[in-house]
Amino acid sequence: MSILDAPIARLDGTPTTLGELTGGRPALLVNVASKCGLTPQYAGLERIAEGHPDLAVVGFPCNQFMGQEPGTPEEIAEFCSSTYGVSFPLTEKIEVNGEGRHEIYATLTQAPDETGATGDIQWNFEKFLVSADGAVVNRFSPRTDPEDPRVIGAIDALLG
């Protein structure tokens, strides 16, 4: 089974799959948090979503890193919309590490990052570039800005 078939709910609780969220497009998947030092990356993610209509950007709120995503779905949606103008889809709050790790992240964490390391998500805003068929193409560390030339170059190469 592809990660695109994995069931997940939208932030508002509506059941869906990752494939429905990405709409058959390649995607940039990011675990996000509203109260993190890296939260301003939302702005860059939104610019990527706006500038690359053939790429889906999907955010996965996660509260596993020092409780930096404590809000309700409504609070998360309001914060992202009013502070950063986020228009890309956000999912329900999930776990990305540990026993409760969502099946999407069970697959994503098998992919190596730029240093060749696999395994647990390091922090909020770790980024995964996934092809339209659900294969992980690139993994970027949380501190790598979404508009870093390496990320944009990988997106452009994937979109051809």
Residue frames as a rotation matrix with the C-alpha (Angstrom) as fourth column:
MET 1
0.577 0.817 0.000 0.00
0.817 -0.577 0.000 0.00
0.000 0.000 -1.000 0.00
SER 2
-0.279 -0.622 0.732 1.24
0.598 -0.709 -0.375 3.49
0.752 0.333 0.569 -0.87
ILE 3
-0.760 0.006 -0.650 1.29
0.567 -0.483 -0.667 6.27
-0.318 -0.876 0.363 1.71
LEU 4
-0.886 0.463 -0.010 -1.16
-0.392 -0.737 0.550 7.99
0.248 0.492 0.835 -0.62
ASP 5
-0.178 0.839 -0.514 -3.77
0.082 0.533 0.842 5.43
0.981 0.108 -0.164 0.47
ALA 6
-0.746 -0.190 -0.639 -3.22
0.612 0.183 -0.769 6.15
0.263 -0.964 -0.020 4.16
PRO 7
0.344 0.921 0.181 -6.33
0.671 -0.376 0.638 7.45
0.656 -0.099 -0.748 5.89
ILE 8
-0.778 -0.454 -0.435 -6.02
0.628 -0.591 -0.506 10.74
-0.027 -0.666 0.745 7.73
ALA 9
0.383 0.916 -0.120 -8.43
0.907 -0.398 -0.139 13.48
-0.175 -0.056 -0.983 8.69
ARG 10
-0.032 -0.269 0.962 -8.30
0.421 -0.877 -0.231 17.09
0.906 0.398 0.142 7.64
LEU 11
-0.923 -0.369 0.112 -7.83
0.088 -0.483 -0.871 19.63
0.375 -0.794 0.478 10.42
ASP 12
-0.422 0.844 0.332 -11.61
-0.878 -0.472 0.083 20.03
0.227 -0.256 0.940 10.60
GLY 13
-0.383 0.203 0.901 -11.99
-0.532 0.749 -0.394 16.28
-0.755 -0.630 -0.179 11.19
THR 14
0.625 0.614 -0.482 -13.21
-0.732 0.246 -0.636 15.36
-0.272 0.750 0.603 7.69
PRO 15
0.282 -0.532 0.799 -11.85
0.102 0.844 0.526 11.90
-0.954 -0.067 0.292 6.79
THR 16
0.775 -0.141 -0.616 -9.65
-0.630 -0.249 -0.735 11.74
-0.050 0.958 -0.282 3.71
THR 17
0.696 -0.686 0.211 -6.46
0.660 0.727 0.188 10.12
-0.283 0.009 0.959 2.43
LEU 18
-0.080 -0.813 -0.577 -3.08
0.154 -0.582 0.798 11.61
-0.985 -0.026 0.172 1.69
GLY 19
-0.698 -0.175 0.694 -3.74
0.672 0.173 0.720 10.97
-0.246 0.969 -0.003 -2.00
GLU 20
0.341 0.880 0.331 -6.93
0.915 -0.392 0.100 13.03
0.218 0.268 -0.938 -1.88
LEU 21
0.643 -0.149 -0.751 -5.08
0.340 -0.824 0.454 15.85
-0.686 -0.547 -0.479 -0.11
THR 22
-0.391 -0.890 -0.237 -2.33
0.080 -0.289 0.954 15.91
-0.917 0.354 0.184 -2.73
GLY 23
0.516 0.727 -0.453 -4.73
-0.391 -0.270 -0.880 15.59
-0.762 0.631 0.145 -5.64
GLY 24
0.833 -0.197 0.516 -2.43
0.489 0.699 -0.522 13.31
-0.258 0.687 0.679 -7.60
ARG 25
0.761 -0.586 0.280 0.38
-0.275 -0.681 -0.678 15.87
0.588 0.439 -0.679 -7.54
PRO 26
-0.191 -0.867 -0.461 3.88
0.588 0.275 -0.760 15.63
0.786 -0.416 0.457 -6.11
ALA 27
0.797 0.584 0.153 3.89
0.186 -0.479 0.858 17.00
0.575 -0.655 -0.490 -2.57
LEU 28
-0.507 -0.808 0.300 5.94
-0.131 -0.272 -0.953 18.70
0.852 -0.522 0.032 0.11
LEU 29
0.553 0.674 -0.490 4.91
0.322 0.369 0.872 17.15
0.769 -0.640 -0.013 3.44
VAL 30
-0.492 -0.719 0.492 5.85
-0.101 -0.514 -0.852 18.99
0.865 -0.468 0.180 6.63
ASN 31
0.109 0.471 -0.875 5.20
0.924 0.276 0.264 18.38
0.366 -0.838 -0.405 10.32
VAL 32
-0.277 -0.091 0.957 4.24
0.148 -0.988 -0.051 21.81
0.949 0.128 0.287 11.66
ALA 33
-0.072 0.258 -0.963 3.72
0.997 0.044 -0.063 23.65
0.026 -0.965 -0.261 14.95
SER 34
0.559 0.486 0.672 2.36
0.524 -0.835 0.168 27.09
0.643 0.258 -0.721 15.83
LYS 35
0.961 -0.149 0.231 4.59
-0.272 -0.641 0.718 27.95
0.041 -0.753 -0.657 18.79
CYS 36
0.550 -0.810 0.202 8.05
0.744 0.586 0.322 26.99
-0.379 -0.027 0.925 17.55
GLY 37
0.034 -0.644 -0.765 11.05
-0.061 -0.765 0.641 29.10
-0.998 0.024 -0.065 16.67
LEU 38
-0.887 -0.375 0.270 10.74
0.194 0.230 0.954 27.65
-0.420 0.898 -0.131 13.16
THR 39
-0.016 0.995 0.103 7.04
0.654 0.088 -0.751 28.60
-0.756 0.055 -0.652 12.81
PRO 40
0.137 0.069 -0.988 7.87
-0.463 -0.877 -0.125 31.51
-0.876 0.475 -0.088 10.45
GLN 41
-0.886 -0.437 0.152 8.64
-0.104 0.507 0.856 28.79
-0.451 0.743 -0.495 7.87
TYR 42
-0.048 0.949 0.312 4.86
0.637 0.269 -0.722 28.77
-0.769 0.164 -0.618 7.30
ALA 43
0.428 0.196 -0.883 5.35
-0.350 -0.864 -0.361 31.92
-0.833 0.464 -0.301 5.20
GLY 44
-0.505 -0.710 -0.490 7.85
-0.767 0.109 0.632 30.19
-0.396 0.695 -0.600 2.90
LEU 45
-0.781 0.293 0.551 5.68
0.339 0.941 -0.019 27.10
-0.524 0.172 -0.834 2.65
GLU 46
0.301 0.939 -0.167 2.73
0.375 -0.278 -0.884 29.27
-0.877 0.203 -0.436 1.60
ARG 47
0.190 -0.300 -0.935 4.88
-0.747 -0.662 0.060 31.02
-0.637 0.687 -0.350 -1.05
ILE 48
-0.869 -0.486 0.091 5.92
-0.339 0.719 0.607 27.60
-0.360 0.496 -0.790 -2.37
ALA 49
-0.381 0.812 0.442 2.28
0.599 0.581 -0.551 26.48
-0.704 0.055 -0.708 -2.49
GLU 50
0.519 0.600 -0.609 1.29
-0.007 -0.709 -0.705 29.65
-0.855 0.370 -0.364 -4.35
GLY 51
0.103 -0.603 -0.791 4.26
-0.850 -0.466 0.245 29.59
-0.516 0.648 -0.561 -6.73
HIS 52
-0.885 -0.405 -0.229 4.10
-0.465 0.781 0.416 25.90
0.010 0.475 -0.880 -7.59
PRO 53
-0.012 0.993 0.116 0.47
-0.975 0.014 -0.222 25.00
-0.222 -0.116 0.968 -8.41
ASP 54
0.376 0.102 -0.921 1.59
-0.530 0.839 -0.124 21.57
0.760 0.535 0.370 -9.65
LEU 55
-0.662 -0.595 -0.456 2.91
0.136 0.503 -0.854 20.78
0.737 -0.627 -0.252 -6.14
ALA 56
0.593 0.804 -0.038 0.75
0.132 -0.051 0.990 20.07
0.794 -0.592 -0.136 -3.11
VAL 57
-0.671 -0.657 0.342 1.96
-0.290 -0.192 -0.938 21.35
0.682 -0.729 -0.061 0.25
VAL 58
0.469 0.802 -0.369 0.47
0.078 0.379 0.922 19.54
0.880 -0.461 0.115 3.24
GLY 59
-0.424 -0.559 0.713 1.04
-0.654 -0.355 -0.668 20.42
0.626 -0.750 -0.215 6.89
PHE 60
0.187 0.390 -0.902 0.77
0.359 0.828 0.432 17.86
0.915 -0.404 0.015 9.69
PRO 61
0.258 -0.074 0.963 0.32
-0.738 -0.659 0.147 19.59
0.624 -0.749 -0.225 13.07
CYS 62
0.263 -0.285 -0.922 2.23
0.461 0.876 -0.140 17.76
0.848 -0.388 0.361 15.80
ASN 63
0.695 0.067 0.716 2.53
-0.519 -0.642 0.565 18.48
0.497 -0.764 -0.411 19.52
GLN 64
0.858 -0.338 -0.387 5.38
0.449 0.859 0.247 16.03
0.249 -0.386 0.888 20.25
PHE 65
-0.149 -0.977 0.153 8.19
0.771 -0.211 -0.601 18.58
0.619 0.028 0.785 20.42
MET 66
-0.903 -0.265 -0.339 8.03
0.430 -0.559 -0.709 20.50
-0.002 -0.786 0.619 23.71
GLY 67
-0.140 0.959 -0.245 4.26
0.828 -0.023 -0.560 20.95
-0.543 -0.281 -0.791 23.37
GLN 68
-0.776 -0.321 -0.543 4.66
0.064 -0.896 0.439 23.52
-0.628 0.306 0.716 20.59
GLU 69
-0.751 0.652 -0.103 1.30
-0.258 -0.147 0.955 22.73
0.608 0.744 0.279 18.95
PRO 70
-0.948 0.307 -0.088 -1.10
0.203 0.367 -0.908 22.81
-0.246 -0.878 -0.411 21.92
GLY 71
-0.665 0.692 -0.281 -4.09
-0.677 -0.718 -0.162 24.41
-0.314 0.083 0.946 20.19
THR 72
0.057 0.803 0.594 -7.44
0.091 0.588 -0.804 23.03
-0.994 0.100 -0.039 19.16
PRO 73
-0.279 -0.115 0.953 -8.06
0.919 0.256 0.300 22.49
-0.279 0.960 0.034 15.45
GLU 74
0.709 0.620 0.336 -9.95
0.685 -0.719 -0.117 25.80
0.169 0.313 -0.934 15.36
GLU 75
0.752 -0.496 -0.435 -7.08
-0.074 -0.719 0.691 27.66
-0.655 -0.487 -0.577 17.06
ILE 76
-0.250 -0.869 0.428 -4.52
0.413 0.304 0.859 26.11
-0.876 0.391 0.283 14.70
ALA 77
0.004 0.340 0.940 -6.60
1.000 -0.013 0.000 27.01
0.013 0.940 -0.340 11.63
GLU 78
0.921 0.387 -0.031 -7.13
0.389 -0.919 0.071 30.59
0.000 -0.078 -0.997 12.83
PHE 79
0.439 -0.838 -0.324 -3.46
-0.034 -0.376 0.926 31.10
-0.898 -0.395 -0.193 13.69
CYS 80
-0.372 -0.645 0.668 -2.19
0.615 0.368 0.697 29.73
-0.695 0.670 0.260 10.37
SER 81
0.188 0.555 0.810 -4.71
0.968 -0.246 -0.055 31.68
0.169 0.794 -0.583 8.32
SER 82
0.953 0.301 -0.010 -4.49
0.297 -0.933 0.201 35.03
0.052 -0.194 -0.980 10.10
THR 83
0.539 -0.809 -0.235 -0.74
-0.119 -0.349 0.929 35.02
-0.834 -0.473 -0.285 10.81
TYR 84
-0.502 -0.858 0.108 0.71
-0.106 0.185 0.977 33.43
-0.858 0.479 -0.184 7.68
GLY 85
0.010 0.597 -0.802 -2.17
-0.921 -0.307 -0.240 33.33
-0.389 0.741 0.547 5.17
VAL 86
-0.840 -0.393 0.374 -1.88
-0.277 0.903 0.327 29.55
-0.467 0.172 -0.868 4.96
SER 87
0.092 0.871 -0.482 -4.13
-0.974 -0.024 -0.227 28.18
-0.210 0.490 0.846 2.23
PHE 88
-0.421 -0.286 -0.861 -2.61
-0.540 0.841 -0.015 24.71
0.729 0.459 -0.508 1.85
PRO 89
0.558 0.773 -0.300 -4.29
-0.243 0.499 0.832 21.81
0.793 -0.391 0.467 3.66
LEU 90
-0.537 -0.580 0.612 -3.53
-0.796 0.107 -0.596 20.93
0.280 -0.807 -0.519 7.25
THR 91
-0.214 0.428 -0.878 -4.36
0.080 0.904 0.421 17.55
0.974 0.020 -0.227 8.73
GLU 92
0.898 0.440 -0.019 -5.55
-0.021 0.086 0.996 16.52
0.440 -0.894 0.086 12.14
LYS 93
0.260 -0.813 0.521 -2.90
-0.963 -0.257 0.081 16.71
0.068 -0.523 -0.849 14.84
ILE 94
0.854 -0.023 -0.519 -0.79
-0.075 0.983 -0.166 13.55
0.515 0.181 0.838 14.64
GLU 95
0.584 -0.764 0.275 2.25
-0.303 0.109 0.947 11.90
-0.753 -0.636 -0.168 16.20
VAL 96
0.725 -0.397 -0.563 5.30
-0.614 -0.002 -0.789 11.60
0.312 0.918 -0.245 13.98
ASN 97
-0.444 -0.876 -0.187 7.51
-0.582 0.441 -0.684 9.57
0.681 -0.195 -0.706 16.36
GLY 98
-0.705 0.031 0.708 7.06
-0.660 0.335 -0.672 6.77
-0.258 -0.942 -0.216 18.87
GLU 99
-0.821 0.381 0.425 4.45
0.314 0.923 -0.222 4.06
-0.477 -0.048 -0.877 19.29
GLY 100
0.161 0.976 -0.149 1.62
0.436 -0.206 -0.876 6.33
-0.886 0.076 -0.458 18.16
ARG 101
-0.679 -0.512 -0.526 3.44
-0.226 -0.536 0.813 7.42
-0.699 0.671 0.248 14.98
HIS 102
0.438 0.848 -0.299 0.98
-0.527 -0.028 -0.849 7.89
-0.728 0.530 0.435 12.12
GLU 103
0.445 -0.232 0.865 1.42
0.507 0.861 -0.030 5.38
-0.738 0.452 0.501 9.29
ILE 104
0.944 -0.160 0.287 2.33
0.164 -0.526 -0.835 8.17
0.285 0.835 -0.470 6.85
TYR 105
0.533 -0.773 0.342 5.29
-0.831 -0.554 0.043 9.06
0.156 -0.308 -0.939 9.06
ALA 106
0.484 -0.360 0.798 6.18
-0.158 0.861 0.484 5.39
-0.860 -0.361 0.360 9.57
THR 107
0.668 -0.213 0.713 6.95
0.730 0.373 -0.572 5.41
-0.144 0.903 0.405 5.84
LEU 108
0.867 -0.307 0.393 8.47
-0.085 -0.868 -0.490 8.89
0.491 0.391 -0.778 5.63
THR 109
0.644 -0.629 0.436 10.97
-0.704 -0.264 0.659 8.25
-0.299 -0.731 -0.613 8.44
GLN 110
0.595 -0.447 0.668 12.48
0.419 0.882 0.216 5.36
-0.685 0.151 0.712 6.48
ALA 111
0.786 -0.279 0.552 13.80
0.462 -0.330 -0.824 7.86
0.412 0.902 -0.130 3.93
PRO 112
-0.047 -0.888 -0.457 17.32
0.989 -0.106 0.105 9.23
-0.141 -0.447 0.883 4.40
ASP 113
0.824 0.209 -0.527 17.96
0.209 -0.976 -0.060 12.93
-0.527 -0.061 -0.848 4.95
GLU 114
0.854 -0.494 -0.163 20.74
-0.432 -0.499 -0.751 14.95
0.290 0.712 -0.640 3.31
THR 115
-0.029 -0.908 0.417 23.33
-0.997 0.058 0.055 13.24
-0.074 -0.414 -0.907 5.54
GLY 116
-0.436 -0.074 -0.897 22.00
-0.424 0.896 0.132 9.74
0.794 0.438 -0.422 4.83
ALA 117
-0.980 0.080 0.181 20.38
-0.144 0.334 -0.931 9.36
-0.135 -0.939 -0.316 8.26
THR 118
-0.317 0.927 -0.201 16.96
0.011 0.216 0.976 7.73
0.948 0.308 -0.079 8.57
GLY 119
-0.553 0.149 -0.820 14.67
0.782 0.431 -0.450 7.40
0.286 -0.890 -0.355 11.55
ASP 120
0.077 0.729 -0.681 12.79
0.928 -0.302 -0.218 9.68
-0.364 -0.615 -0.700 13.89
ILE 121
0.515 0.205 0.833 11.71
0.498 -0.862 -0.095 13.17
0.698 0.464 -0.546 13.03
GLN 122
-0.478 -0.848 -0.230 14.21
0.720 -0.229 -0.655 15.57
0.503 -0.479 0.720 14.59
TRP 123
-0.744 0.233 -0.626 11.92
0.281 -0.741 -0.610 18.54
-0.606 -0.629 0.486 15.26
ASN 124
0.401 0.902 -0.160 9.04
0.318 -0.301 -0.899 20.59
-0.859 0.309 -0.407 13.88
PHE 125
0.684 0.049 -0.728 9.22
-0.542 -0.633 -0.553 21.51
-0.488 0.773 -0.406 10.18
GLU 126
-0.527 -0.709 0.468 11.07
-0.107 0.602 0.791 18.48
-0.843 0.367 -0.394 8.82
LYS 127
0.201 0.582 -0.788 10.26
-0.810 -0.354 -0.468 18.40
-0.551 0.733 0.400 5.12
PHE 128
-0.390 -0.230 0.892 9.64
0.235 0.911 0.338 15.50
-0.890 0.341 -0.301 2.74
LEU 129
-0.243 0.274 -0.931 9.36
-0.905 -0.410 0.116 15.86
-0.349 0.870 0.347 -1.01
VAL 130
-0.335 0.283 0.899 7.19
0.069 0.959 -0.276 13.05
-0.940 -0.031 -0.340 -2.38
SER 131
-0.987 -0.024 -0.158 6.50
-0.156 -0.045 0.987 12.13
-0.031 0.999 0.041 -6.01
ALA 132
-0.296 0.944 -0.149 2.98
-0.932 -0.251 0.260 11.89
0.208 0.216 0.954 -7.40
ASP 133
0.193 0.355 -0.915 3.08
-0.241 0.921 0.307 8.10
0.951 0.161 0.263 -6.84
GLY 134
0.927 0.300 0.223 3.99
-0.249 0.051 0.967 8.49
0.279 -0.952 0.122 -3.16
ALA 135
0.452 -0.840 -0.299 7.73
0.801 0.530 -0.278 7.74
0.392 -0.114 0.913 -3.31
VAL 136
0.804 -0.270 -0.530 9.91
0.191 -0.727 0.660 9.85
-0.563 -0.632 -0.533 -1.01
VAL 137
0.728 -0.513 0.455 12.33
0.455 -0.135 -0.880 11.82
0.513 0.848 0.135 -3.19
ASN 138
-0.352 -0.831 0.430 14.05
0.116 -0.495 -0.861 14.09
0.929 -0.253 0.271 -0.65
ARG 139
0.603 0.416 -0.681 14.12
0.745 0.012 0.667 14.71
0.285 -0.909 -0.303 3.11
PHE 140
-0.126 -0.604 0.787 15.19
0.167 -0.795 -0.584 18.07
0.978 0.058 0.201 4.49
SER 141
-0.595 -0.210 -0.776 16.04
0.766 0.145 -0.626 18.92
0.244 -0.967 0.075 8.08
PRO 142
0.392 0.821 -0.415 13.82
0.910 -0.412 0.043 21.19
-0.136 -0.394 -0.909 10.15
ARG 143
0.148 -0.397 -0.906 16.32
0.283 -0.861 0.424 24.05
-0.948 -0.319 -0.015 10.03
THR 144
-0.817 -0.347 0.461 16.49
0.521 -0.101 0.848 23.94
-0.248 0.932 0.263 6.22
ASP 145
-0.468 0.648 -0.601 14.32
-0.381 -0.762 -0.524 26.84
-0.797 -0.016 0.604 5.13
PRO 146
0.249 0.634 0.732 11.58
0.430 0.605 -0.671 25.78
-0.868 0.482 -0.122 2.72
GLU 147
0.984 0.118 -0.135 12.84
-0.054 -0.526 -0.849 28.35
-0.172 0.842 -0.511 0.21
ASP 148
0.111 -0.986 0.121 16.45
-0.306 0.082 0.948 27.17
-0.945 -0.143 -0.293 0.47
PRO 149
0.003 -0.149 -0.989 17.87
-0.991 -0.131 0.017 26.72
-0.132 0.980 -0.148 -3.05
ARG 150
-0.936 -0.351 -0.007 18.32
-0.350 0.932 0.095 22.97
-0.027 0.091 -0.995 -2.39
VAL 151
-0.442 0.855 0.271 14.60
0.268 0.414 -0.870 22.58
-0.856 -0.312 -0.412 -1.62
ILE 152
0.356 0.580 -0.733 13.47
-0.508 -0.538 -0.673 24.73
-0.785 0.611 0.103 -4.55
GLY 153
-0.378 -0.591 -0.713 15.91
-0.924 0.197 0.327 22.93
-0.053 0.783 -0.620 -6.85
ALA 154
-0.950 0.064 0.306 14.56
0.019 0.989 -0.148 19.54
-0.312 -0.134 -0.941 -5.76
ILE 155
-0.017 0.998 -0.067 10.98
0.116 -0.065 -0.991 20.74
-0.993 -0.025 -0.115 -6.28
ASP 156
0.265 0.075 -0.961 11.81
-0.819 -0.508 -0.266 22.10
-0.509 0.858 -0.073 -9.74
ALA 157
-0.737 -0.593 -0.323 13.61
-0.675 0.638 0.370 18.86
-0.013 0.490 -0.871 -10.68
LEU 158
-0.744 0.516 0.425 10.66
0.252 0.805 -0.537 16.77
-0.619 -0.292 -0.729 -9.53
LEU 159
0.251 0.911 -0.326 8.15
0.002 -0.337 -0.941 18.90
-0.968 0.236 -0.086 -11.41
GLY 160
-0.178 -0.433 0.884 10.36
0.836 0.407 0.368 18.78
-0.519 0.804 0.290 -14.51
